[in-house]
Amino acid sequence: MLENIDMTTEGDVLTIRIDLSKPGRPSKNPRRKTNIVVASTNGTFPVLAEGGGVRQESINLSVWRKPTEDEVLEHGLWRETDR
């Protein structure tokens, strides 16, 4: 399931749109507990063909950022400096 990702295919060109202003969520990955995920394919996702159907390509994408101090407190995250 795509989170904050809009993909369109025109011919052989895949266009990806991500709203970077979205607040995101804490990462589920235990090795990335310091990150806020802004957009994700949540694993491998098939590239859809123009007009429907599925192409042979797949995509695996995550966009993340470091949390603000407020997000660290709100979500109980730890910072890199806390290790």
C-alpha positions, 0 to 999 in steps of 0.5 A, spaced: 500 500 500 502 506 497 503 512 503 503 519 500 506 516 493 502 518 486 505 514 480 503 515 473 506 512 467 506 515 460 509 510 455 516 508 458 516 514 463 514 513 470 513 519 474 513 519 482 509 525 486 510 526 493 507 531 498 513 533 502 509 537 506 505 531 509 507 530 517 509 523 516 509 517 521 515 514 525 519 508 522 517 501 523 524 499 522 527 498 529 534 500 525 531 506 523 527 508 529 530 515 529 526 517 522 520 520 520 517 516 514 514 521 509 512 517 503 513 509 502 511 503 498 511 499 504 516 494 500 516 492 493 510 495 489 508 493 481 509 499 476 502 500 473 502 501 466 498 507 462 491 505 462 491 499 467 495 493 467 502 491 470 508 492 467 514 488 468 518 493 473 517 494 480 519 499 485 521 499 492 521 507 495 522 510 502 522 518 503 524 519 510 527 525 514 530 526 521 524 528 526 523 535 529 524 536 537 517 536 538 516 529 534 521 526 538 517 528 544 510 526 541 512 519 538 517 517 544 523 517 539 530 517 540 535 521 537 542 519 534 546 523 539 542 518 545 545 512 543 
